[in-house]
Amino acid sequence: MKAIVNVALKQGVLDDQGKATHHALDTLGFKEVVKDVRIGKQIILELNSSSKEEAQAEVTKMCEKLLANTVIEDYNITITE
Amino acid sequence: MKAIVNVALKQGVLDDQGKATHHALDTLGFKEVVKDVRIGKQIILELNSSSKEEAQAEVTKMCEKLLANTVIEDYNITITE
């Protein structure tokens, strides 16, 4: 089973990396096109779980313990085959 | 219009961050559950494009020029709204 975890900074938290990328895109000629850039992490886990429910529960624990800093980040989990 | 760009290391390229995370998950008690971890970036762009086709073309240019290192990374683009 496979889990895709997207971790992004909460709304309102300064996104340095996103700001720098936005600025770089502006200087590369995309000033008119780009309104906002935000950068997060995508974590792809290969799991030995027997059911989607079990996988979801385990990955939620992993997010709370390690994968996300829940003070400043939100995460969402997608479980696929 | 919104574009979501997922950038991940190509298969075969050593994923240090993924390896370290895998190890950390093992020591936290997920040794039986986790088979593999890979970590990539998720870039969320807010765009001023008038059509999906235009947005797709612009974001492809951004990926080739800045957002991905195409020697070692793959990217995929999803346009929404």
Backbone of each chain as nested JSON, in Angstrom:
{
  "chains": [
    {"id": "A", "residues": [
      {"number": 1, "name": "MET", "atoms": {"N": [0.84, -1.194, 0.0], "CA": [0.0, 0.0, 0.0], "C": [0.878, 1.248, 0.0]}},
      {"number": 2, "name": "LYS", "atoms": {"N": [0.37, 2.315, -0.595], "CA": [1.168, 3.525, -0.758], "C": [0.438, 4.697, -0.105]}},
      {"number": 3, "name": "ALA", "atoms": {"N": [1.183, 5.548, 0.594], "CA": [0.575, 6.739, 1.191], "C": [1.31, 7.969, 0.679]}},
      {"number": 4, "name": "ILE", "atoms": {"N": [0.54, 8.97, 0.28], "CA": [1.129, 10.245, -0.123], "C": [0.743, 11.279, 0.918]}},
      {"number": 5, "name": "VAL", "atoms": {"N": [1.75, 11.874, 1.544], "CA": [1.504, 12.873, 2.585], "C": [1.985, 14.225, 2.069]}},
      {"number": 6, "name": "ASN", "atoms": {"N": [1.081, 15.181, 2.002], "CA": [1.478, 16.533, 1.627], "C": [1.519, 17.385, 2.88]}},
      {"number": 7, "name": "VAL", "atoms": {"N": [2.674, 18.004, 3.108], "CA": [2.856, 18.838, 4.291], "C": [3.099, 20.264, 3.812]}},
      {"number": 8, "name": "ALA", "atoms": {"N": [2.279, 21.21, 4.294], "CA": [2.445, 22.604, 3.866], "C": [2.365, 23.515, 5.082]}},
      {"number": 9, "name": "LEU", "atoms": {"N": [3.013, 24.646, 5.002], "CA": [2.929, 25.628, 6.078], "C": [1.495, 26.11, 6.205]}},
      {"number": 10, "name": "LYS", "atoms": {"N": [1.052, 26.331, 7.454], "CA": [-0.298, 26.848, 7.673], "C": [-0.414, 28.25, 7.065]}},
      {"number": 11, "name": "GLN", "atoms": {"N": [-1.637, 28.595, 6.682], "CA": [-1.914, 29.942, 6.192], "C": [-1.476, 30.926, 7.273]}},
      {"number": 12, "name": "GLY", "atoms": {"N": [-0.767, 31.974, 6.893], "CA": [-0.348, 32.97, 7.876], "C": [1.084, 32.789, 8.337]}},
      {"number": 13, "name": "VAL", "atoms": {"N": [1.644, 31.592, 8.127], "CA": [3.045, 31.366, 8.486], "C": [3.916, 31.797, 7.295]}},
      {"number": 14, "name": "LEU", "atoms": {"N": [4.929, 32.589, 7.561], "CA": [5.79, 33.103, 6.494], "C": [6.479, 31.958, 5.75]}},
      {"number": 15, "name": "ASP", "atoms": {"N": [6.311, 31.946, 4.43], "CA": [6.893, 30.895, 3.602], "C": [8.092, 31.476, 2.842]}},
      {"number": 16, "name": "ASP", "atoms": {"N": [9.245, 31.462, 3.496], "CA": [10.496, 32.0, 2.947], "C": [10.847, 31.44, 1.581]}},
      {"number": 17, "name": "GLN", "atoms": {"N": [10.776, 30.095, 1.514], "CA": [11.174, 29.395, 0.297], "C": [10.236, 29.774, -0.854]}},
      {"number": 18, "name": "GLY", "atoms": {"N": [8.948, 29.863, -0.535], "CA": [7.959, 30.275, -1.533], "C": [8.207, 31.698, -2.005]}},
      {"number": 19, "name": "LYS", "atoms": {"N": [8.507, 32.592, -1.058], "CA": [8.775, 34.0, -1.392], "C": [9.998, 34.106, -2.304]}},
      {"number": 20, "name": "ALA", "atoms": {"N": [11.053, 33.372, -1.968], "CA": [12.284, 33.418, -2.772], "C": [12.021, 32.893, -4.178]}},
      {"number": 21, "name": "THR", "atoms": {"N": [11.234, 31.809, -4.262], "CA": [10.908, 31.234, -5.571], "C": [10.064, 32.204, -6.383]}},
      {"number": 22, "name": "HIS", "atoms": {"N": [9.097, 32.857, -5.718], "CA": [8.256, 33.854, -6.389], "C": [9.13, 34.958, -6.988]}},
      {"number": 23, "name": "HIS", "atoms": {"N": [10.057, 35.447, -6.18], "CA": [10.954, 36.508, -6.636], "C": [11.784, 36.038, -7.827]}},
      {"number": 24, "name": "ALA", "atoms": {"N": [12.305, 34.81, -7.752], "CA": [13.123, 34.273, -8.845], "C": [12.287, 34.147, -10.123]}},
      {"number": 25, "name": "LEU", "atoms": {"N": [11.026, 33.687, -9.983], "CA": [10.16, 33.565, -11.167], "C": [9.888, 34.942, -11.763]}},
      {"number": 26, "name": "ASP", "atoms": {"N": [9.699, 35.953, -10.906], "CA": [9.5, 37.328, -11.381], "C": [10.674, 37.765, -12.253]}},
      {"number": 27, "name": "THR", "atoms": {"N": [11.875, 37.517, -11.76], "CA": [13.055, 37.981, -12.506], "C": [13.28, 37.159, -13.778]}},
      {"number": 28, "name": "LEU", "atoms": {"N": [12.684, 35.975, -13.853], "CA": [12.825, 35.145, -15.065], "C": [11.764, 35.473, -16.114]}},
      {"number": 29, "name": "GLY", "atoms": {"N": [10.932, 36.48, -15.847], "CA": [9.957, 36.909, -16.848], "C": [8.543, 36.395, -16.621]}},
      {"number": 30, "name": "PHE", "atoms": {"N": [8.261, 35.852, -15.433], "CA": [6.907, 35.352, -15.156], "C": [6.123, 36.298, -14.236]}},
      {"number": 31, "name": "LYS", "atoms": {"N": [6.551, 37.559, -14.181], "CA": [5.957, 38.526, -13.249], "C": [4.446, 38.676, -13.461]}},
      {"number": 32, "name": "GLU", "atoms": {"N": [4.032, 38.703, -14.742], "CA": [2.613, 38.9, -15.061], "C": [1.78, 37.659, -14.75]}},
      {"number": 33, "name": "VAL", "atoms": {"N": [2.426, 36.514, -14.735], "CA": [1.69, 35.246, -14.657], "C": [1.482, 34.783, -13.215]}},
      {"number": 34, "name": "VAL", "atoms": {"N": [2.524, 34.943, -12.39], "CA": [2.492, 34.336, -11.059], "C": [1.972, 35.31, -10.006]}},
      {"number": 35, "name": "LYS", "atoms": {"N": [0.934, 34.9, -9.276], "CA": [0.393, 35.728, -8.194], "C": [0.956, 35.316, -6.848]}},
      {"number": 36, "name": "ASP", "atoms": {"N": [1.126, 34.018, -6.646], "CA": [1.597, 33.539, -5.342], "C": [2.266, 32.174, -5.492]}},
      {"number": 37, "name": "VAL", "atoms": {"N": [3.263, 31.92, -4.653], "CA": [3.946, 30.624, -4.656], "C": [4.034, 30.139, -3.214]}},
      {"number": 38, "name": "ARG", "atoms": {"N": [3.675, 28.9, -3.009], "CA": [3.879, 28.276, -1.699], "C": [4.566, 26.928, -1.91]}},
      {"number": 39, "name": "ILE", "atoms": {"N": [5.491, 26.608, -1.013], "CA": [6.241, 25.365, -1.177], "C": [6.077, 24.462, 0.039]}},
      {"number": 40, "name": "GLY", "atoms": {"N": [5.755, 23.231, -0.236], "CA": [5.612, 22.252, 0.833], "C": [6.397, 20.997, 0.508]}},
      {"number": 41, "name": "LYS", "atoms": {"N": [6.207, 19.987, 1.343], "CA": [6.888, 18.712, 1.132], "C": [5.889, 17.673, 0.68]}},
      {"number": 42, "name": "GLN", "atoms": {"N": [6.346, 16.741, -0.137], "CA": [5.519, 15.583, -0.454], "C": [6.288, 14.331, -0.052]}},
      {"number": 43, "name": "ILE", "atoms": {"N": [5.701, 13.568, 0.847], "CA": [6.351, 12.368, 1.363], "C": [5.589, 11.152, 0.842]}},
      {"number": 44, "name": "ILE", "atoms": {"N": [6.309, 10.271, 0.157], "CA": [5.673, 9.08, -0.414], "C": [6.158, 7.855, 0.354]}},
      {"number": 45, "name": "LEU", "atoms": {"N": [5.218, 7.173, 0.997], "CA": [5.546, 6.034, 1.847], "C": [5.045, 4.744, 1.217]}},
      {"number": 46, "name": "GLU", "atoms": {"N": [5.904, 3.747, 1.209], "CA": [5.528, 2.399, 0.78], "C": [5.258, 1.622, 2.072]}},
      {"number": 47, "name": "LEU", "atoms": {"N": [4.057, 1.062, 2.228], "CA": [3.669, 0.486, 3.513], "C": [3.331, -1.005, 3.429]}},
      {"number": 48, "name": "ASN", "atoms": {"N": [3.513, -1.676, 4.565], "CA": [3.115, -3.082, 4.734], "C": [1.789, -3.196, 5.463]}},
      {"number": 49, "name": "SER", "atoms": {"N": [0.802, -2.404, 5.109], "CA": [-0.455, -2.466, 5.867], "C": [-1.443, -3.352, 5.137]}},
      {"number": 50, "name": "SER", "atoms": {"N": [-2.349, -3.953, 5.91], "CA": [-3.29, -4.873, 5.289], "C": [-4.571, -4.171, 4.849]}},
      {"number": 51, "name": "SER", "atoms": {"N": [-4.871, -3.011, 5.418], "CA": [-6.081, -2.303, 5.002], "C": [-5.825, -0.806, 4.918]}},
      {"number": 52, "name": "LYS", "atoms": {"N": [-6.68, -0.127, 4.169], "CA": [-6.566, 1.323, 4.028], "C": [-6.722, 2.031, 5.376]}},
      {"number": 53, "name": "GLU", "atoms": {"N": [-7.652, 1.504, 6.204], "CA": [-7.926, 2.118, 7.511], "C": [-6.69, 2.036, 8.403]}},
      {"number": 54, "name": "GLU", "atoms": {"N": [-6.048, 0.857, 8.404], "CA": [-4.844, 0.662, 9.202], "C": [-3.742, 1.599, 8.708]}},
      {"number": 55, "name": "ALA", "atoms": {"N": [-3.578, 1.668, 7.379], "CA": [-2.551, 2.533, 6.8], "C": [-2.797, 3.989, 7.205]}},
      {"number": 56, "name": "GLN", "atoms": {"N": [-4.047, 4.418, 7.075], "CA": [-4.403, 5.81, 7.424], "C": [-4.055, 6.095, 8.886]}},
      {"number": 57, "name": "ALA", "atoms": {"N": [-4.387, 5.152, 9.779], "CA": [-4.121, 5.338, 11.206], "C": [-2.624, 5.411, 11.483]}},
      {"number": 58, "name": "GLU", "atoms": {"N": [-1.853, 4.502, 10.873], "CA": [-0.402, 4.48, 11.094], "C": [0.235, 5.77, 10.577]}},
      {"number": 59, "name": "VAL", "atoms": {"N": [-0.166, 6.189, 9.374], "CA": [0.453, 7.377, 8.77], "C": [0.083, 8.637, 9.569]}},
      {"number": 60, "name": "THR", "atoms": {"N": [-1.122, 8.674, 10.119], "CA": [-1.501, 9.807, 10.97], "C": [-0.572, 9.881, 12.177]}},
      {"number": 61, "name": "LYS", "atoms": {"N": [-0.281, 8.715, 12.776], "CA": [0.659, 8.687, 13.912], "C": [2.031, 9.2, 13.486]}},
      {"number": 62, "name": "MET", "atoms": {"N": [2.499, 8.746, 12.309], "CA": [3.821, 9.182, 11.824], "C": [3.863, 10.697, 11.627]}},
      {"number": 63, "name": "CYS", "atoms": {"N": [2.77, 11.252, 11.098], "CA": [2.713, 12.707, 10.874], "C": [2.793, 13.449, 12.198]}},
      {"number": 64, "name": "GLU", "atoms": {"N": [2.029, 12.978, 13.177], "CA": [1.991, 13.667, 14.468], "C": [3.332, 13.566, 15.194]}},
      {"number": 65, "name": "LYS", "atoms": {"N": [4.016, 12.424, 15.017], "CA": [5.274, 12.216, 15.74], "C": [6.481, 12.803, 15.025]}},
      {"number": 66, "name": "LEU", "atoms": {"N": [6.489, 12.761, 13.679], "CA": [7.724, 13.101, 12.967], "C": [7.548, 13.924, 11.697]}},
      {"number": 67, "name": "LEU", "atoms": {"N": [6.601, 13.514, 10.852], "CA": [6.624, 14.041, 9.481], "C": [6.205, 15.505, 9.375]}},
      {"number": 68, "name": "ALA", "atoms": {"N": [5.325, 15.946, 10.272], "CA": [4.883, 17.342, 10.215], "C": [5.122, 18.014, 11.559]}},
      {"number": 69, "name": "ASN", "atoms": {"N": [5.42, 19.301, 11.498], "CA": [5.468, 20.104, 12.72], "C": [4.1, 20.768, 12.841]}},
      {"number": 70, "name": "THR", "atoms": {"N": [3.241, 20.173, 13.652], "CA": [1.819, 20.596, 13.631], "C": [1.584, 21.986, 14.228]}},
      {"number": 71, "name": "VAL", "atoms": {"N": [2.612, 22.572, 14.805], "CA": [2.468, 23.955, 15.272], "C": [2.365, 24.903, 14.069]}},
      {"number": 72, "name": "ILE", "atoms": {"N": [3.163, 24.642, 13.047], "CA": [3.197, 25.561, 11.894], "C": [2.796, 24.908, 10.566]}},
      {"number": 73, "name": "GLU", "atoms": {"N": [2.573, 23.594, 10.575], "CA": [2.273, 22.914, 9.306], "C": [0.968, 22.123, 9.356]}},
      {"number": 74, "name": "ASP", "atoms": {"N": [0.3, 22.089, 8.213], "CA": [-0.849, 21.208, 8.021], "C": [-0.417, 20.018, 7.169]}},
      {"number": 75, "name": "TYR", "atoms": {"N": [-1.081, 18.89, 7.355], "CA": [-0.763, 17.757, 6.477], "C": [-2.048, 17.121, 5.985]}},
      {"number": 76, "name": "ASN", "atoms": {"N": [-1.968, 16.503, 4.809], "CA": [-3.078, 15.644, 4.417], "C": [-2.549, 14.364, 3.795]}},
      {"number": 77, "name": "ILE", "atoms": {"N": [-3.313, 13.302, 4.03], "CA": [-2.858, 11.947, 3.706], "C": [-3.765, 11.344, 2.639]}},
      {"number": 78, "name": "THR", "atoms": {"N": [-3.163, 10.782, 1.602], "CA": [-3.929, 10.039, 0.6], "C": [-3.373, 8.625, 0.545]}},
      {"number": 79, "name": "ILE", "atoms": {"N": [-4.25, 7.646, 0.738], "CA": [-3.82, 6.246, 0.681], "C": [-4.245, 5.657, -0.662]}},
      {"number": 80, "name": "THR", "atoms": {"N": [-3.291, 5.037, -1.371], "CA": [-3.644, 4.343, -2.613], "C": [-3.12, 2.901, -2.544]}},
      {"number": 81, "name": "GLU", "atoms": {"N": [-3.483, 2.121, -3.533], "CA": [-3.021, 0.712, -3.587], "C": [-1.508, 0.621, -3.523]}}
    ]},
    {"id": "B", "residues": [
      {"number": 1, "name": "MET", "atoms": {"N": [-6.34, 30.847, -11.452], "CA": [-6.032, 29.447, -11.73], "C": [-4.907, 28.969, -10.816]}},
      {"number": 2, "name": "LYS", "atoms": {"N": [-4.95, 27.698, -10.479], "CA": [-3.99, 27.167, -9.519], "C": [-3.227, 26.004, -10.161]}},
      {"number": 3, "name": "ALA", "atoms": {"N": [-1.932, 25.949, -9.922], "CA": [-1.141, 24.827, -10.427], "C": [-0.427, 24.16, -9.267]}},
      {"number": 4, "name": "ILE", "atoms": {"N": [-0.484, 22.833, -9.251], "CA": [0.248, 22.075, -8.249], "C": [1.356, 21.313, -8.973]}},
      {"number": 5, "name": "VAL", "atoms": {"N": [2.598, 21.578, -8.568], "CA": [3.738, 20.925, -9.201], "C": [4.39, 20.009, -8.174]}},
      {"number": 6, "name": "ASN", "atoms": {"N": [4.462, 18.737, -8.477], "CA": [5.169, 17.794, -7.606], "C": [6.517, 17.469, -8.231]}},
      {"number": 7, "name": "VAL", "atoms": {"N": [7.559, 17.705, -7.457], "CA": [8.916, 17.453, -7.943], "C": [9.52, 16.353, -7.081]}},
      {"number": 8, "name": "ALA", "atoms": {"N": [9.996, 15.288, -7.723], "CA": [10.587, 14.177, -6.963], "C": [11.877, 13.733, -7.629]}},
      {"number": 9, "name": "LEU", "atoms": {"N": [12.775, 13.207, -6.854], "CA": [14.017, 12.658, -7.404], "C": [13.696, 11.491, -8.331]}},
      {"number": 10, "name": "LYS", "atoms": {"N": [14.424, 11.386, -9.437], "CA": [14.224, 10.263, -10.347], "C": [14.567, 8.961, -9.645]}},
      {"number": 11, "name": "GLN", "atoms": {"N": [13.915, 7.902, -10.1], "CA": [14.221, 6.567, -9.599], "C": [15.717, 6.318, -9.802]}},
      {"number": 12, "name": "GLY", "atoms": {"N": [16.398, 5.814, -8.794], "CA": [17.82, 5.526, -8.933], "C": [18.712, 6.606, -8.349]}},
      {"number": 13, "name": "VAL", "atoms": {"N": [18.155, 7.813, -8.149], "CA": [18.943, 8.873, -7.517], "C": [18.814, 8.72, -6.005]}},
      {"number": 14, "name": "LEU", "atoms": {"N": [19.93, 8.766, -5.298], "CA": [19.915, 8.572, -3.852], "C": [19.097, 9.666, -3.161]}},
      {"number": 15, "name": "ASP", "atoms": {"N": [18.122, 9.249, -2.362], "CA": [17.247, 10.179, -1.656], "C": [17.647, 10.192, -0.173]}},
      {"number": 16, "name": "ASP", "atoms": {"N": [18.63, 11.042, 0.123], "CA": [19.164, 11.187, 1.491], "C": [18.098, 11.46, 2.535]}},
      {"number": 17, "name": "GLN", "atoms": {"N": [17.25, 12.459, 2.178], "CA": [16.228, 12.92, 3.114], "C": [15.226, 11.79, 3.388]}},
      {"number": 18, "name": "GLY", "atoms": {"N": [14.884, 11.056, 2.32], "CA": [13.975, 9.925, 2.468], "C": [14.593, 8.834, 3.327]}},
      {"number": 19, "name": "LYS", "atoms": {"N": [15.86, 8.556, 3.102], "CA": [16.571, 7.52, 3.867], "C": [16.61, 7.885, 5.348]}},
      {"number": 20, "name": "ALA", "atoms": {"N": [16.927, 9.152, 5.635], "CA": [17.0, 9.605, 7.024], "C": [15.632, 9.504, 7.698]}},
      {"number": 21, "name": "THR", "atoms": {"N": [14.59, 9.875, 6.956], "CA": [13.233, 9.806, 7.493], "C": [12.83, 8.354, 7.745]}},
      {"number": 22, "name": "HIS", "atoms": {"N": [13.188, 7.479, 6.804], "CA": [12.898, 6.054, 6.966], "C": [13.542, 5.535, 8.254]}},
      {"number": 23, "name": "HIS", "atoms": {"N": [14.815, 5.882, 8.438], "CA": [15.534, 5.458, 9.632], "C": [14.854, 5.995, 10.898]}},
      {"number": 24, "name": "ALA", "atoms": {"N": [14.484, 7.252, 10.874], "CA": [13.83, 7.859, 12.041], "C": [12.505, 7.158, 12.342]}},
      {"number": 25, "name": "LEU", "atoms": {"N": [11.743, 6.828, 11.293], "CA": [10.468, 6.12, 11.496], "C": [10.721, 4.734, 12.087]}},
      {"number": 26, "name": "ASP", "atoms": {"N": [11.776, 4.067, 11.626], "CA": [12.139, 2.755, 12.18], "C": [12.373, 2.858, 13.685]}},
      {"number": 27, "name": "THR", "atoms": {"N": [13.143, 3.874, 14.089], "CA": [13.468, 3.992, 15.515], "C": [12.257, 4.427, 16.338]}},
      {"number": 28, "name": "LEU", "atoms": {"N": [11.257, 4.997, 15.684], "CA": [10.042, 5.411, 16.408], "C": [9.027, 4.272, 16.509]}},
      {"number": 29, "name": "GLY", "atoms": {"N": [9.378, 3.099, 16.014], "CA": [8.477, 1.954, 16.185], "C": [7.659, 1.611, 14.956]}},
      {"number": 30, "name": "PHE", "atoms": {"N": [8.016, 2.172, 13.785], "CA": [7.256, 1.859, 12.572], "C": [8.032, 0.911, 11.65]}},
      {"number": 31, "name": "LYS", "atoms": {"N": [8.995, 0.197, 12.225], "CA": [9.871, -0.66, 11.421], "C": [9.086, -1.694, 10.604]}},
      {"number": 32, "name": "GLU", "atoms": {"N": [8.044, -2.267, 11.227], "CA": [7.263, -3.31, 10.557], "C": [6.373, -2.747, 9.456]}},
      {"number": 33, "name": "VAL", "atoms": {"N": [6.049, -1.478, 9.589], "CA": [5.035, -0.891, 8.705], "C": [5.633, -0.282, 7.442]}},
      {"number": 34, "name": "VAL", "atoms": {"N": [6.775, 0.411, 7.597], "CA": [7.3, 1.214, 6.488], "C": [8.311, 0.422, 5.66]}},
      {"number": 35, "name": "LYS", "atoms": {"N": [8.06, 0.342, 4.344], "CA": [8.99, -0.345, 3.453], "C": [9.936, 0.638, 2.771]}},
      {"number": 36, "name": "ASP", "atoms": {"N": [9.417, 1.824, 2.42], "CA": [10.243, 2.789, 1.703], "C": [9.682, 4.193, 1.901]}},
      {"number": 37, "name": "VAL", "atoms": {"N": [10.593, 5.17, 1.925], "CA": [10.175, 6.577, 2.062], "C": [10.901, 7.386, 0.994]}},
      {"number": 38, "name": "ARG", "atoms": {"N": [10.147, 8.189, 0.282], "CA": [10.782, 9.128, -0.647], "C": [10.209, 10.521, -0.397]}},
      {"number": 39, "name": "ILE", "atoms": {"N": [11.071, 11.518, -0.486], "CA": [10.608, 12.875, -0.182], "C": [10.835, 13.795, -1.369]}},
      {"number": 40, "name": "GLY", "atoms": {"N": [9.78, 14.505, -1.719], "CA": [9.875, 15.479, -2.808], "C": [9.326, 16.822, -2.378]}},
      {"number": 41, "name": "LYS", "atoms": {"N": [9.206, 17.721, -3.352], "CA": [8.659, 19.044, -3.075], "C": [7.288, 19.167, -3.711]}},
      {"number": 42, "name": "GLN", "atoms": {"N": [6.434, 19.945, -3.069], "CA": [5.17, 20.298, -3.699], "C": [5.107, 21.817, -3.789]}},
      {"number": 43, "name": "ILE", "atoms": {"N": [4.979, 22.31, -5.009], "CA": [4.962, 23.754, -5.233], "C": [3.561, 24.139, -5.691]}},
      {"number": 44, "name": "ILE", "atoms": {"N": [2.934, 25.063, -4.957], "CA": [1.576, 25.482, -5.303], "C": [1.628, 26.907, -5.83]}},
      {"number": 45, "name": "LEU", "atoms": {"N": [1.221, 27.066, -7.091], "CA": [1.301, 28.363, -7.756], "C": [-0.098, 28.924, -7.977]}},
      {"number": 46, "name": "GLU", "atoms": {"N": [-0.265, 30.202, -7.659], "CA": [-1.503, 30.932, -7.962], "C": [-1.199, 31.727, -9.233]}},
      {"number": 47, "name": "LEU", "atoms": {"N": [-1.987, 31.49, -10.286], "CA": [-1.638, 32.065, -11.596], "C": [-2.698, 33.015, -12.135]}},
      {"number": 48, "name": "ASN", "atoms": {"N": [-2.239, 33.941, -12.998], "CA": [-3.119, 34.858, -13.738], "C": [-3.322, 34.381, -15.161]}},
      {"number": 49, "name": "SER", "atoms": {"N": [-3.607, 33.108, -15.374], "CA": [-3.727, 32.641, -16.756], "C": [-5.188, 32.586, -17.139]}},
      {"number": 50, "name": "SER", "atoms": {"N": [-5.449, 32.745, -18.441], "CA": [-6.841, 32.77, -18.881], "C": [-7.346, 31.374, -19.251]}},
      {"number": 51, "name": "SER", "atoms": {"N": [-6.462, 30.452, -19.536], "CA": [-6.916, 29.099, -19.881], "C": [-5.99, 28.05, -19.259]}},
      {"number": 52, "name": "LYS", "atoms": {"N": [-6.51, 26.839, -19.156], "CA": [-5.725, 25.733, -18.604], "C": [-4.503, 25.453, -19.472]}},
      {"number": 53, "name": "GLU", "atoms": {"N": [-4.694, 25.543, -20.794], "CA": [-3.609, 25.244, -21.732], "C": [-2.464, 26.236, -21.538]}},
      {"number": 54, "name": "GLU", "atoms": {"N": [-2.844, 27.524, -21.404], "CA": [-1.838, 28.565, -21.208], "C": [-1.095, 28.328, -19.889]}},
      {"number": 55, "name": "ALA", "atoms": {"N": [-1.865, 28.017, -18.834], "CA": [-1.269, 27.778, -17.519], "C": [-0.289, 26.608, -17.595]}},
      {"number": 56, "name": "GLN", "atoms": {"N": [-0.717, 25.527, -18.227], "CA": [0.131, 24.339, -18.361], "C": [1.443, 24.682, -19.072]}},
      {"number": 57, "name": "ALA", "atoms": {"N": [1.343, 25.461, -20.148], "CA": [2.53, 25.827, -20.921], "C": [3.471, 26.701, -20.095]}},
      {"number": 58, "name": "GLU", "atoms": {"N": [2.9, 27.667, -19.378], "CA": [3.737, 28.568, -18.569], "C": [4.431, 27.801, -17.446]}},
      {"number": 59, "name": "VAL", "atoms": {"N": [3.687, 26.929, -16.78], "CA": [4.254, 26.208, -15.634], "C": [5.328, 25.222, -16.115]}},
      {"number": 60, "name": "THR", "atoms": {"N": [5.116, 24.64, -17.297], "CA": [6.157, 23.762, -17.858], "C": [7.451, 24.548, -18.048]}},
      {"number": 61, "name": "LYS", "atoms": {"N": [7.325, 25.768, -18.593], "CA": [8.513, 26.622, -18.763], "C": [9.185, 26.891, -17.409]}},
      {"number": 62, "name": "MET", "atoms": {"N": [8.361, 27.197, -16.392], "CA": [8.913, 27.481, -15.044], "C": [9.674, 26.274, -14.5]}},
      {"number": 63, "name": "CYS", "atoms": {"N": [9.111, 25.08, -14.72], "CA": [9.761, 23.86, -14.217], "C": [11.109, 23.665, -14.901]}},
      {"number": 64, "name": "GLU", "atoms": {"N": [11.127, 23.85, -16.223], "CA": [12.364, 23.624, -16.974], "C": [13.44, 24.637, -16.59]}},
      {"number": 65, "name": "LYS", "atoms": {"N": [12.993, 25.886, -16.31], "CA": [13.961, 26.95, -16.025], "C": [14.398, 26.992, -14.574]}},
      {"number": 66, "name": "LEU", "atoms": {"N": [13.48, 26.683, -13.644], "CA": [13.795, 26.945, -12.238], "C": [13.321, 25.876, -11.251]}},
      {"number": 67, "name": "LEU", "atoms": {"N": [12.073, 25.424, -11.397], "CA": [11.47, 24.674, -10.293], "C": [12.033, 23.265, -10.121]}},
      {"number": 68, "name": "ALA", "atoms": {"N": [12.447, 22.653, -11.216], "CA": [12.994, 21.297, -11.108], "C": [14.391, 21.257, -11.716]}},
      {"number": 69, "name": "ASN", "atoms": {"N": [15.221, 20.408, -11.166], "CA": [16.519, 20.116, -11.767], "C": [16.326, 18.847, -12.593]}},
      {"number": 70, "name": "THR", "atoms": {"N": [16.105, 19.038, -13.891], "CA": [15.659, 17.908, -14.712], "C": [16.737, 16.834, -14.921]}},
      {"number": 71, "name": "VAL", "atoms": {"N": [17.951, 17.103, -14.492], "CA": [18.984, 16.064, -14.542], "C": [18.668, 14.959, -13.528]}},
      {"number": 72, "name": "ILE", "atoms": {"N": [18.212, 15.361, -12.357], "CA": [17.987, 14.367, -11.294], "C": [16.537, 14.3, -10.811]}},
      {"number": 73, "name": "GLU", "atoms": {"N": [15.685, 15.223, -11.292], "CA": [14.309, 15.253, -10.779], "C": [13.27, 15.135, -11.901]}},
      {"number": 74, "name": "ASP", "atoms": {"N": [12.157, 14.49, -11.559], "CA": [10.982, 14.473, -12.425], "C": [9.953, 15.433, -11.841]}},
      {"number": 75, "name": "TYR", "atoms": {"N": [9.1, 15.98, -12.708], "CA": [8.021, 16.817, -12.173], "C": [6.721, 16.452, -12.854]}},
      {"number": 76, "name": "ASN", "atoms": {"N": [5.629, 16.676, -12.133], "CA": [4.34, 16.611, -12.821], "C": [3.455, 17.749, -12.37]}},
      {"number": 77, "name": "ILE", "atoms": {"N": [2.634, 18.214, -13.328], "CA": [1.872, 19.46, -13.15], "C": [0.385, 19.14, -13.165]}},
      {"number": 78, "name": "THR", "atoms": {"N": [-0.341, 19.655, -12.184], "CA": [-1.8, 19.54, -12.198], "C": [-2.378, 20.952, -12.158]}},
      {"number": 79, "name": "ILE", "atoms": {"N": [-3.233, 21.259, -13.136], "CA": [-3.866, 22.581, -13.167], "C": [-5.308, 22.428, -12.679]}},
      {"number": 80, "name": "THR", "atoms": {"N": [-5.724, 23.287, -11.748], "CA": [-7.12, 23.221, -11.267], "C": [-7.819, 24.568, -11.446]}},
      {"number": 81, "name": "GLU", "atoms": {"N": [-9.058, 24.686, -11.029], "CA": [-9.986, 25.826, -11.195], "C": [-10.466, 25.883, -12.631]}}
    ]}
  ]
}
